[in-house]
Amino acid sequence: MSDNGDNHAPLAYMERTRLYYRALGYDNDYVWAHHDDVPFVRLAKSLSQARIALITTAGPPDLSNRNAKGRKAPWSAPIDAPPASFDTDLAWDKESTHTDDRETFLPLDAAKALVAEGVIGGLTRSFVGAPTDYSHEKTWQHDAPEILRRLRDEGADAALLTAL
């Protein structure tokens, strides 16, 4: 629900995030990533024929997504056997939402239903977890290429990112 009480008005996410971080004591606003050249392309086939990968920013329940230096790294798990719980200990507005419903940050059941209805051609065997370390450089130089490699290995035509 938006601040003005209208259930259909979009949430001013970026402004709300700025205010949230200021309330946590941060003096500088987060610098949102921006790209002069957007690396997106149209699907080469219809959505009903496309294989879709799901990407979440939630982490695994253990520390299995850590690299040799202890930093978070991309991780994957089968969509038919997701972890029972996820690491959702991130800086998010815990007063306005919760993570008790996995479908809010990894919509496996909804995606499977869309496949069954023929809206989506299929899903990749695994979903991917994207780390949230707030480093544009790390994201572009390390995490994004690794996630792309995983998506290509899975035969994904497109990906749906759901953020926590």
N, C-alpha and C positions, 0 to 999 in steps of 0.2 A: 504494500500500500504506500502511496506517495505521501509526502508531508502535508499535502492539502486535502487529504481524505478521499480523493478520487481514485477508486480502485483500478481505473483504466489508464491513468496518466503514467507516463514513464518515470522511473525512479532516476533522480539526478545522481547517478552512481559516482561520477568523478568528483563532484562537489561534496557529496556525502563522505566519500573516502578522504578527501582533504580535511574536512572537519573532524573526522574520526581520528586521523593521525595527529592533528593539532591537539585534540583532547588527550591523546596519549603522551603529549609533551614534546613532540617533534617540532622544531622551529622551521625547517625547510619543507616545502611541499614536495611530494614525490614527483619526479620528472617522468611523465608518461612517454613510453616509446612511441616514436612516429617514424614513418617511412615515406620518403619522397617517391620511391618506386615500389608500389605494392606488388609483392610476389605471388599474387593470386591469378588464376586463370579459370575460364569457364570449363565445366565438365565436358569431356569429349563424348559422353554418352548420356542418356537420360538417367535420372536418379533411380528409376525403377530397374535399371540394369547395372547400377554402380555398386561397388563394394565400399562400404563406409567403415572407417576406423573411429573409435571413440578415444578421446584424450581427456584426462582429468588432471586437476592440479592437486588432488588428494594424494597422500603418500601411503605406502604400504604400512601395515600395523607394526612392522619391525624396522630395523635399520638396513634392510637389504638393498636400498637404493643409494647407498653411500659408495663413493669411489675410494681409491686407495688413500686419498688425502682426507677422507672423512666428510667430503662435501656431498650434498644431495646430487643425484644423477637421474636421468630418465630410467624408468623401469617398466616392465610389462607383466601382464598376467592373463590367463585365458578367460574369455568372456563367460565360458560355461562353468568356471570355478573361481569366481572372484573371492578375495579375502573376506572373511566374516566381518572384519572391521577395517577401518582405514585411519591413517594418521591425519587428523584434521586440526592439529595444534598450530594453527597459523594465526596471523593477525587479521581477524575478521570480526564483523559486528555481531558479537554473540548475544546482544540484547534484542536484535531484530530477527535473527534466524537461528537455526540449529543444523546439525549434521546427522541427526538421527535417521533421516530418510536418505539412503544411498542414491535413490533415483534423482535427487536434487543436484548431485555433483557427478554422477555416473549413471546416466539413464539407460541401463542395460535392458530392463524389461520393456520400456517404451520403444527402444530401437528394435528389439526382437519382434514386437507387435507390428511395427511398420514394415518389417521384412515379411511377416506373415500376411499382411494386407497387400503386399506388392508395391508399396510406396517406395521402398528401398530394395535394391537388388540383393543385397546381402551384407553381412558384417565380416570384418576380419576375425581371425581366430582369437586374437588377443587385443586387449585395450592397452593404452600406453599411459603412464603417469609422467607428467611434466613437473619438474621441480620448480619451486618458487623461491629463488634466492635473491630476487630483486636486483640482479645485475644484468644490465642490457648486454654488456660485453660477453659474459658467460653464456647468456641465452643464445646470442647470435653465433658465437665461435664454437661452443661445445654442445649445448643441449639441443638446439634446433637441428643441427646436422645429424645428431644421433637419433632424434625423434623421426626425422625424415627417412633415415636409413631403415629404421624399424617399420615405418609405414610402407615403404617400398618392398621390404622383405615380406610383408603380409599381403602384398598385392592390392593395397588401398587405392581407390580412385579419388577419394576425398576423405576429409576428416572433420569431425565435430568436436570442438573443444568446449568442455563445460568447466567453468572455474568455480572454485570453492569460495 
